[in-house]
Amino acid sequence: MVEIFDRELPDDCKKAITSLKKLKVYFAMNDDTIDNFADVWFRVQHECDMYEEMQDSNELTYQSYIGAKNWLEKWRHLYIKYEDK
């Protein structure tokens, strides 16, 4: 199991979480109500949505936004796998 925000997630999420921790979006994310990988993925998506709506007042830069969007696409299959669990 891999931990994020004091929650344990399945081992198949380890690589995704390791790469997420290298991105600025990880530090901007809200850490409440994380129960599974889908919640983590949704938090990253939320930060991207916030950037798209309010670019000037968001913690992300354009480059960190692109990194987060790429992360979302790469790990979408885990989101789908865990969204109903």
C-alpha positions as CSV (number, residue, x, y, z in Angstrom):
1,M,0.0,0.0,0.0
2,V,1.1,3.6,-0.7
3,E,0.1,6.5,1.5
4,I,-1.2,9.9,0.4
5,F,-2.6,12.3,2.9
6,D,-2.4,9.7,5.7
7,R,-4.5,7.2,3.7
8,E,-3.3,3.9,2.2
9,L,-3.9,3.3,-1.4
10,P,-3.4,0.1,-3.4
11,D,0.1,-0.7,-4.7
12,D,-0.9,-0.2,-8.3
13,C,-1.2,3.5,-7.5
14,K,2.3,3.8,-6.2
15,K,3.9,5.0,-9.4
16,A,1.1,7.5,-10.0
17,I,1.4,9.0,-6.5
18,T,5.2,9.1,-6.8
19,S,5.0,11.1,-10.0
20,L,2.2,13.3,-8.6
21,K,4.4,14.2,-5.6
22,K,6.9,15.8,-8.0
23,L,4.3,18.2,-9.4
24,K,3.3,21.6,-8.0
25,V,-0.4,20.5,-8.1
26,Y,0.3,18.1,-5.3
27,F,1.1,20.9,-3.0
28,A,-2.0,22.9,-4.0
29,M,-4.4,20.0,-3.6
30,N,-7.0,19.9,-0.8
31,D,-6.2,16.9,1.4
32,D,-9.6,16.1,2.9
33,T,-12.0,13.3,1.9
34,I,-9.3,11.1,0.2
35,D,-10.6,7.5,0.3
36,N,-9.3,6.1,-2.9
37,F,-7.3,6.9,-6.0
38,A,-10.4,8.3,-7.7
39,D,-10.5,11.0,-5.0
40,V,-6.8,11.9,-5.6
41,W,-7.4,12.1,-9.4
42,F,-10.5,14.2,-8.8
43,R,-8.5,16.7,-6.6
44,V,-5.9,17.1,-9.4
45,Q,-8.8,17.7,-11.9
46,H,-10.3,20.2,-9.6
47,E,-7.0,22.2,-9.4
48,C,-6.9,22.1,-13.2
49,D,-10.4,23.4,-13.4
50,M,-9.6,26.2,-11.0
51,Y,-6.6,27.2,-13.2
52,E,-8.8,27.3,-16.3
53,E,-11.4,29.5,-14.5
54,M,-9.0,31.9,-12.6
55,Q,-5.5,31.8,-14.1
56,D,-4.4,34.9,-12.3
57,S,-5.4,33.8,-8.8
58,N,-4.4,30.2,-8.9
59,E,-1.4,28.5,-7.4
60,L,-0.5,26.8,-10.6
61,T,1.5,28.2,-13.5
62,Y,0.9,27.3,-17.1
63,Q,3.7,24.7,-16.9
64,S,2.4,23.2,-13.7
65,Y,-1.1,23.1,-15.2
66,I,0.2,21.3,-18.3
67,G,2.1,18.8,-16.0
68,A,-1.1,18.2,-14.0
69,K,-3.2,17.7,-17.2
70,N,-0.6,15.2,-18.5
71,W,-0.7,13.4,-15.2
72,L,-4.5,13.1,-15.3
73,E,-4.4,11.6,-18.8
74,K,-1.7,9.2,-18.0
75,W,-3.5,7.8,-14.9
76,R,-7.1,8.0,-16.1
77,H,-7.2,4.2,-16.2
78,L,-6.7,4.1,-12.4
79,Y,-9.3,6.7,-11.9
80,I,-11.8,4.6,-13.8
81,K,-10.7,1.5,-11.9
82,Y,-11.3,3.1,-8.5
83,E,-14.1,5.6,-9.1
84,D,-16.8,3.3,-7.8
85,K,-14.9,1.7,-4.9
